[in-house]
Amino acid sequence: MSLSFHRRRYLAATATGALGLALRSISSEQLAAAPLARLDTQRLLVLWMNGGPSQLETLDPKPGSEQGGPTKSIATTADGVRIGEHLPKLARQLHHVALLRNLSSPEGAHERAQYLLHTGFALQPNFPRPTLGSVVSRQFPPAPFPKFVSFGQQRFGPAFLGSLHQAWAIGDPREALSRLRALRSRQRQLEQLKLLGQAFADSRQQPVVAERDAALSRIESMLSTGFVDALDVEQEAAALERYGDHRFGRQCLAARRLLEAGVRCVEVQLDGWDTHTNNFNATRRLCEQLDSPWAALLEDLDRSGLLAETTVLWLGEFGRTPRINSNNGRDHFPQVTPVALAGGAVRGGQAIGSTDSAGAPAGQQHSVADLFATLLKSIGLAADFKFTTDFGSPTAATDQGSPIESLL
């Protein structure tokens, strides 16, 4: 028997013993905070329902009750879990999805709630916090294309993480594609502009000028990558029909293509959920826009194997009141903020938490900080992960939240 064989056995035994000692020295709190995935493979896709979606017409219907309104419930591929009747395609993909029905938020005003659900922290103007997409972007080395893309205006920025992790905001993929291809055709002019910028920077030595020059360099690099062509949703005519040839459908298809091209975080926004009036007709129309692309995303990501590496998060700034107001609408109700997750380390096919028959919170509630700790763990970061700011001080990435273990 060779010496190398004995050496390998010795090293294996030593490593196993060391691992056992290490595991015994780790506390249960450290294990709970530990990441569940390799960070270098992970992606995040956020479907943001701007205005605050009604849980009673989407993921937690109450048919037959006074508060439930006319919305019926339908069965899903998740055993015992029913959702609103206007999401039939999503219902067939719900074995991938975990519904969080007991998330409670303290914020009932749009701007403050949007900030909280994007950053995980309450709004403090004197200490801005980075949005989740910027947090994800920061974990990866520089790339020749944006690591964080937002379909829709991103109101909250990277804060102390720096402009390199700002979202690249896009409206309609067709418009963005047209502009980027036009820019590609004028790449020589871009090179000249960059040279002029470098000369100006050398003469002024101003950080803002250097930052602008770096941005031009990133645009120049991006034009030669697959980022531009990923926006060309017309290359997938059959998929476009499945997703829906409307703004949100095109954005979701482009989001999937960008994730496949290497973008780390994509947010897609669907406006119109602030249904103080005409709630039932409005949410039905919104669900018709939402259902096909959401289901198609889950189906396609699963088929390609990318769902295991992509945490898909659906949410808005809060839910809506069980009480139907005099305008046939529902008002703000942060006490129940509906959330759905899929992919990554998420355990799909379940509903966590519940509301009572009247739609009010029931039983244990989870906080927004808990949700963000869960998301960090799902994408491969420790739930108690800390940044080092420009001033050299450690800053927590979540507001003392604990991962929701039943989700993972």
MILO-816658 format. One record per residue (C-alpha): residue in one letter; x, y, z. Coordinates in Angstrom, 2 decimals. Example, Ala and Ser with C-alpha at 12.3 -4.5 7.8 and 13.67 -1.06 7.14 Angstrom:
BEGIN
rest / px / py / pz
a / 12.30 / -4.50 / 7.80
s / 13.67 / -1.06 / 7.14
REM end
This chain:
BEGIN
rest / px / py / pz
m / 0.00 / 0.00 / 0.00
s / 1.47 / 3.37 / -1.00
l / 2.56 / 6.10 / 1.36
s / 0.29 / 8.56 / -0.47
f / -2.74 / 6.37 / 0.30
h / -1.92 / 6.38 / 4.04
r / -1.38 / 10.13 / 3.88
r / -4.79 / 10.66 / 2.26
r / -6.49 / 8.51 / 4.93
y / -4.70 / 10.43 / 7.68
l / -5.68 / 13.81 / 6.24
a / -9.29 / 12.70 / 5.78
a / -9.52 / 11.43 / 9.36
t / -7.87 / 14.57 / 10.71
a / -10.21 / 16.80 / 8.73
t / -13.26 / 14.86 / 9.91
g / -12.19 / 15.12 / 13.52
a / -11.46 / 18.81 / 13.19
l / -14.85 / 19.38 / 11.60
g / -16.55 / 17.58 / 14.48
l / -14.71 / 19.71 / 17.04
a / -15.56 / 22.86 / 15.10
l / -19.25 / 22.00 / 14.90
r / -19.40 / 21.27 / 18.62
s / -17.92 / 24.70 / 19.31
i / -20.56 / 26.52 / 17.23
s / -23.59 / 27.75 / 19.16
s / -27.17 / 27.21 / 18.03
e / -27.42 / 30.97 / 17.44
q / -24.42 / 30.87 / 15.09
l / -25.89 / 27.90 / 13.23
a / -29.21 / 29.72 / 12.85
a / -27.42 / 32.73 / 11.37
a / -25.15 / 30.72 / 9.06
p / -25.80 / 30.93 / 5.31
l / -27.51 / 28.04 / 3.54
a / -26.00 / 28.47 / 0.09
r / -22.76 / 29.29 / -1.69
l / -22.89 / 33.04 / -2.18
d / -21.00 / 32.95 / -5.49
t / -23.87 / 31.07 / -7.18
q / -26.79 / 33.07 / -5.84
r / -29.18 / 35.56 / -7.45
l / -32.20 / 37.54 / -6.27
l / -35.34 / 38.40 / -8.23
v / -37.79 / 40.84 / -6.63
l / -41.34 / 41.28 / -7.92
w / -42.42 / 44.54 / -6.30
m / -46.15 / 45.33 / -6.16
n / -46.14 / 49.10 / -5.89
g / -48.92 / 50.58 / -3.77
g / -49.51 / 47.60 / -1.49
p / -51.33 / 44.51 / -2.81
s / -54.48 / 43.16 / -1.21
q / -53.78 / 39.80 / 0.39
l / -57.51 / 39.03 / 0.31
e / -57.62 / 39.12 / -3.51
t / -54.24 / 37.40 / -4.04
l / -52.61 / 35.00 / -1.57
d / -54.96 / 34.86 / 1.44
p / -58.60 / 35.02 / 0.25
k / -61.55 / 34.78 / 2.64
p / -64.46 / 33.65 / 0.43
g / -67.89 / 33.63 / 1.99
s / -67.01 / 36.14 / 4.71
e / -68.21 / 39.71 / 4.96
q / -64.62 / 40.93 / 4.54
g / -63.79 / 38.60 / 1.67
g / -65.82 / 40.36 / -0.99
p / -66.57 / 38.53 / -4.24
t / -63.16 / 36.83 / -4.60
k / -63.26 / 33.04 / -4.58
s / -60.36 / 30.74 / -3.68
i / -58.81 / 27.99 / -5.81
a / -56.75 / 24.91 / -5.01
t / -53.02 / 24.85 / -5.76
t / -50.21 / 22.33 / -6.19
a / -49.25 / 23.03 / -2.55
d / -51.17 / 20.61 / -0.37
g / -53.97 / 22.37 / 1.52
v / -52.99 / 25.87 / 0.33
r / -55.57 / 27.96 / -1.54
i / -55.10 / 31.33 / -3.21
g / -57.26 / 33.89 / -5.03
e / -59.13 / 32.78 / -8.15
h / -57.44 / 35.37 / -10.39
l / -54.03 / 33.63 / -10.17
p / -54.75 / 30.22 / -11.78
k / -51.36 / 29.82 / -13.48
l / -49.50 / 30.66 / -10.30
a / -51.65 / 28.06 / -8.51
r / -50.07 / 25.39 / -10.74
q / -46.57 / 26.48 / -9.65
l / -47.27 / 26.87 / -5.94
h / -45.28 / 23.76 / -5.02
h / -42.26 / 26.04 / -5.59
v / -43.65 / 28.85 / -3.42
a / -43.80 / 29.58 / 0.31
l / -46.47 / 32.05 / 1.39
l / -45.74 / 34.19 / 4.44
r / -49.11 / 35.18 / 5.87
n / -48.00 / 36.52 / 9.25
l / -45.57 / 39.33 / 8.41
s / -46.43 / 42.49 / 10.34
s / -44.98 / 45.93 / 9.69
p / -45.23 / 49.13 / 11.76
e / -45.29 / 51.42 / 8.70
g / -48.59 / 52.39 / 7.06
a / -47.40 / 55.36 / 4.96
h / -46.23 / 54.58 / 1.44
e / -42.75 / 56.14 / 1.45
r / -41.75 / 54.89 / 4.89
a / -43.16 / 51.42 / 4.20
q / -41.45 / 51.20 / 0.80
y / -38.15 / 52.17 / 2.42
l / -38.59 / 49.57 / 5.18
l / -39.46 / 46.76 / 2.75
h / -36.52 / 47.64 / 0.48
t / -33.85 / 48.07 / 3.15
g / -35.09 / 46.19 / 6.23
f / -34.74 / 49.33 / 8.37
a / -37.04 / 52.15 / 9.46
l / -36.41 / 55.41 / 7.62
q / -33.83 / 57.60 / 9.37
p / -32.82 / 60.51 / 7.09
n / -29.54 / 61.04 / 8.96
f / -28.44 / 57.42 / 8.36
p / -29.64 / 56.09 / 4.98
r / -29.46 / 52.32 / 4.52
p / -28.72 / 50.44 / 1.28
t / -31.51 / 48.74 / -0.60
l / -31.40 / 44.94 / -0.71
g / -30.31 / 44.85 / -4.36
s / -27.30 / 47.01 / -3.52
v / -26.43 / 44.66 / -0.65
v / -26.46 / 41.73 / -3.09
s / -24.41 / 43.67 / -5.67
r / -21.70 / 44.48 / -3.13
q / -20.99 / 40.80 / -2.44
f / -19.67 / 40.16 / -5.95
p / -16.52 / 41.37 / -7.71
p / -16.76 / 44.07 / -10.39
a / -18.45 / 42.91 / -13.59
p / -18.53 / 44.39 / -17.12
f / -22.29 / 44.92 / -16.74
p / -24.60 / 46.09 / -13.92
k / -24.98 / 43.60 / -11.09
f / -28.29 / 45.18 / -10.00
v / -31.02 / 46.09 / -12.50
s / -34.39 / 47.64 / -11.69
f / -37.30 / 47.65 / -14.13
g / -38.92 / 50.79 / -12.77
q / -37.56 / 53.74 / -10.87
q / -35.48 / 52.70 / -7.86
r / -36.23 / 55.30 / -5.20
f / -33.73 / 54.02 / -2.66
g / -30.04 / 53.84 / -3.32
p / -26.87 / 52.09 / -2.19
a / -26.23 / 54.57 / 0.67
f / -22.74 / 54.02 / 2.11
l / -22.03 / 51.12 / -0.30
g / -21.28 / 53.60 / -3.11
s / -22.59 / 54.36 / -6.59
l / -21.05 / 51.21 / -8.08
h / -23.94 / 49.34 / -6.44
q / -26.69 / 51.69 / -7.59
a / -29.52 / 50.04 / -9.52
w / -29.40 / 50.37 / -13.30
a / -32.96 / 51.60 / -13.91
i / -34.76 / 50.45 / -17.07
g / -38.31 / 51.12 / -18.26
d / -39.47 / 48.97 / -21.14
p / -36.81 / 46.48 / -22.37
r / -37.54 / 47.40 / -26.00
e / -36.74 / 51.07 / -25.39
a / -33.59 / 50.23 / -23.42
l / -32.44 / 47.82 / -26.13
s / -32.93 / 50.44 / -28.84
r / -30.90 / 53.03 / -26.93
l / -28.08 / 50.64 / -26.05
r / -27.78 / 49.39 / -29.63
a / -27.69 / 52.98 / -30.85
l / -24.93 / 53.65 / -28.34
r / -23.08 / 50.53 / -29.52
s / -23.16 / 51.89 / -33.08
r / -21.52 / 55.09 / -31.81
q / -18.91 / 53.36 / -29.68
r / -16.11 / 55.36 / -31.29
q / -17.72 / 58.55 / -30.01
l / -17.99 / 56.98 / -26.57
e / -14.27 / 56.21 / -26.63
q / -13.51 / 59.83 / -27.54
l / -15.79 / 61.09 / -24.77
k / -13.97 / 58.83 / -22.34
l / -10.57 / 60.22 / -23.44
l / -11.82 / 63.77 / -22.98
g / -13.14 / 62.82 / -19.56
q / -9.78 / 61.34 / -18.57
a / -7.97 / 64.50 / -19.64
f / -10.45 / 66.63 / -17.70
a / -10.09 / 64.39 / -14.64
d / -6.29 / 64.64 / -14.80
s / -6.50 / 68.42 / -14.83
r / -9.13 / 68.74 / -12.06
q / -8.48 / 65.78 / -9.72
q / -12.12 / 65.80 / -8.62
p / -13.69 / 62.53 / -7.32
v / -16.98 / 63.23 / -9.11
v / -15.14 / 63.51 / -12.44
a / -13.30 / 60.24 / -11.81
e / -16.61 / 58.60 / -10.93
r / -18.13 / 59.79 / -14.20
d / -15.15 / 58.43 / -16.12
a / -15.53 / 55.07 / -14.38
a / -19.22 / 55.03 / -15.35
l / -18.31 / 55.62 / -19.00
s / -15.81 / 52.75 / -18.81
r / -18.51 / 50.46 / -17.42
i / -20.90 / 51.43 / -20.23
e / -18.18 / 50.78 / -22.81
s / -17.48 / 47.34 / -21.32
m / -21.17 / 46.50 / -21.03
l / -21.79 / 47.09 / -24.74
s / -19.54 / 44.16 / -25.63
t / -21.24 / 41.67 / -23.25
g / -24.43 / 39.65 / -23.45
f / -26.22 / 42.22 / -21.28
v / -27.54 / 44.17 / -24.27
d / -28.84 / 41.13 / -26.15
a / -30.49 / 39.81 / -22.96
l / -32.92 / 42.71 / -23.27
d / -34.01 / 41.50 / -26.72
v / -37.13 / 39.61 / -25.65
e / -38.22 / 39.31 / -29.30
q / -35.65 / 36.50 / -29.61
e / -38.09 / 34.33 / -27.63
a / -41.42 / 34.77 / -29.41
a / -43.04 / 31.71 / -27.80
a / -41.87 / 32.73 / -24.33
l / -43.11 / 36.28 / -24.88
e / -46.55 / 34.90 / -25.58
r / -46.44 / 32.91 / -22.32
y / -45.22 / 35.86 / -20.27
g / -47.58 / 38.33 / -21.95
d / -46.67 / 40.99 / -24.51
h / -47.32 / 43.86 / -22.13
r / -44.91 / 45.98 / -20.12
f / -44.74 / 43.78 / -17.00
g / -44.60 / 40.58 / -19.06
r / -41.72 / 41.89 / -21.20
q / -39.90 / 43.08 / -18.09
c / -40.21 / 39.68 / -16.41
l / -38.94 / 37.87 / -19.50
a / -36.03 / 40.30 / -19.74
a / -35.37 / 39.78 / -16.01
r / -35.04 / 36.04 / -16.53
r / -32.68 / 36.59 / -19.48
l / -30.56 / 39.03 / -17.44
l / -30.26 / 36.53 / -14.58
e / -29.14 / 33.91 / -17.10
a / -26.57 / 36.41 / -18.44
g / -25.05 / 36.86 / -14.98
v / -26.87 / 39.82 / -13.41
r / -27.11 / 39.17 / -9.66
c / -30.26 / 41.06 / -8.66
v / -33.26 / 42.20 / -10.71
e / -36.32 / 44.04 / -9.43
v / -39.48 / 44.25 / -11.54
q / -42.24 / 46.62 / -10.47
l / -45.97 / 46.43 / -11.13
d / -47.81 / 49.65 / -10.29
g / -51.45 / 50.23 / -9.39
w / -52.03 / 48.31 / -6.14
d / -53.12 / 51.29 / -4.01
t / -56.78 / 50.30 / -4.31
h / -58.63 / 52.70 / -2.00
t / -61.40 / 52.72 / -4.61
n / -62.76 / 50.01 / -6.94
n / -60.53 / 47.40 / -5.30
f / -62.07 / 44.27 / -6.80
n / -62.03 / 45.29 / -10.47
a / -58.58 / 46.85 / -10.10
t / -57.00 / 43.81 / -8.44
r / -58.59 / 41.47 / -10.98
r / -56.95 / 43.44 / -13.82
l / -53.63 / 43.54 / -11.97
c / -53.73 / 39.80 / -11.31
e / -54.32 / 39.22 / -15.03
q / -51.04 / 41.06 / -15.69
l / -49.23 / 39.32 / -12.84
d / -50.32 / 35.70 / -13.17
s / -48.73 / 34.61 / -16.46
p / -45.26 / 36.16 / -16.03
w / -44.91 / 35.12 / -12.38
a / -45.84 / 31.52 / -13.20
a / -43.66 / 31.50 / -16.34
l / -40.66 / 32.77 / -14.37
l / -40.96 / 29.96 / -11.84
e / -41.47 / 27.36 / -14.56
d / -38.54 / 28.54 / -16.70
l / -36.11 / 29.00 / -13.81
d / -36.98 / 25.53 / -12.54
r / -36.54 / 23.96 / -15.98
s / -33.11 / 25.53 / -16.45
g / -31.94 / 24.66 / -12.93
l / -31.52 / 28.33 / -12.09
l / -34.36 / 28.38 / -9.54
a / -32.10 / 26.55 / -7.06
e / -29.72 / 29.52 / -7.32
t / -32.32 / 32.31 / -7.45
t / -34.43 / 33.52 / -4.54
v / -37.67 / 34.92 / -5.95
l / -39.38 / 37.44 / -3.67
w / -42.90 / 38.86 / -4.21
l / -44.10 / 41.70 / -1.98
g / -45.30 / 45.29 / -1.71
e / -45.14 / 47.88 / 1.03
f / -48.13 / 46.53 / 3.03
g / -51.42 / 44.67 / 2.71
r / -54.98 / 46.02 / 2.60
t / -57.68 / 46.25 / 5.25
p / -60.16 / 43.40 / 5.64
r / -62.84 / 46.08 / 6.00
i / -64.22 / 47.23 / 2.65
n / -64.60 / 51.02 / 2.64
s / -67.44 / 53.13 / 1.25
n / -65.67 / 53.40 / -2.14
n / -65.60 / 49.62 / -2.56
g / -61.91 / 49.75 / -1.80
r / -59.45 / 48.60 / 0.83
d / -57.11 / 50.87 / 2.78
h / -53.56 / 50.40 / 4.11
f / -53.06 / 47.47 / 6.49
p / -49.41 / 46.90 / 7.47
q / -50.49 / 44.51 / 10.24
v / -50.73 / 41.89 / 7.47
t / -48.13 / 42.39 / 4.75
p / -48.33 / 39.54 / 2.22
v / -45.06 / 37.99 / 1.04
a / -44.25 / 35.04 / -1.20
l / -40.84 / 33.42 / -1.70
a / -39.51 / 30.69 / -3.97
g / -36.22 / 29.24 / -5.14
g / -32.80 / 29.43 / -3.51
a / -32.93 / 27.84 / -0.07
v / -36.69 / 28.44 / 0.30
r / -38.84 / 25.43 / 1.14
g / -41.79 / 25.75 / -1.23
g / -45.28 / 24.30 / -1.17
q / -46.37 / 25.76 / 2.16
a / -48.11 / 28.66 / 3.88
i / -46.50 / 29.98 / 7.05
g / -48.64 / 31.77 / 9.60
s / -52.29 / 32.61 / 9.26
t / -54.98 / 35.22 / 9.61
d / -58.35 / 34.62 / 11.21
s / -61.64 / 34.25 / 9.35
a / -62.04 / 38.02 / 9.32
g / -58.54 / 38.58 / 7.87
a / -56.97 / 39.89 / 11.09
p / -53.54 / 38.73 / 12.33
a / -53.65 / 35.47 / 14.28
g / -50.92 / 33.75 / 16.28
q / -47.20 / 34.44 / 16.03
q / -46.15 / 37.39 / 13.89
h / -42.86 / 37.87 / 12.04
s / -41.16 / 41.22 / 11.51
v / -39.63 / 42.78 / 8.42
a / -36.24 / 42.34 / 10.09
d / -36.96 / 38.60 / 10.31
l / -37.76 / 38.53 / 6.59
f / -34.48 / 40.26 / 5.73
a / -32.46 / 37.93 / 7.96
t / -34.14 / 35.04 / 6.11
l / -33.31 / 36.55 / 2.72
l / -29.65 / 37.07 / 3.64
k / -29.40 / 33.45 / 4.73
s / -31.14 / 32.22 / 1.57
i / -28.75 / 34.08 / -0.75
g / -25.64 / 32.84 / 1.03
l / -24.88 / 35.48 / 3.66
a / -24.96 / 35.09 / 7.41
a / -28.15 / 36.49 / 8.92
d / -25.99 / 38.60 / 11.27
f / -23.77 / 39.84 / 8.42
k / -22.12 / 43.23 / 8.97
f / -20.74 / 45.86 / 6.59
t / -17.78 / 48.10 / 7.20
t / -18.77 / 51.66 / 6.31
d / -16.50 / 54.26 / 4.73
f / -15.82 / 55.48 / 8.27
g / -14.54 / 52.05 / 9.29
s / -17.39 / 51.16 / 11.63
p / -19.18 / 47.78 / 11.45
t / -22.87 / 48.12 / 10.54
a / -25.43 / 45.32 / 10.66
a / -27.17 / 44.42 / 7.40
t / -30.43 / 43.63 / 9.22
d / -32.22 / 45.26 / 12.12
q / -31.71 / 42.45 / 14.68
g / -33.96 / 40.03 / 12.83
s / -33.94 / 36.24 / 13.16
p / -34.29 / 33.92 / 10.15
i / -37.70 / 32.31 / 9.74
e / -36.40 / 28.75 / 9.88
s / -39.61 / 27.12 / 8.65
l / -39.15 / 28.98 / 5.36
l / -35.73 / 27.46 / 4.72
REM end
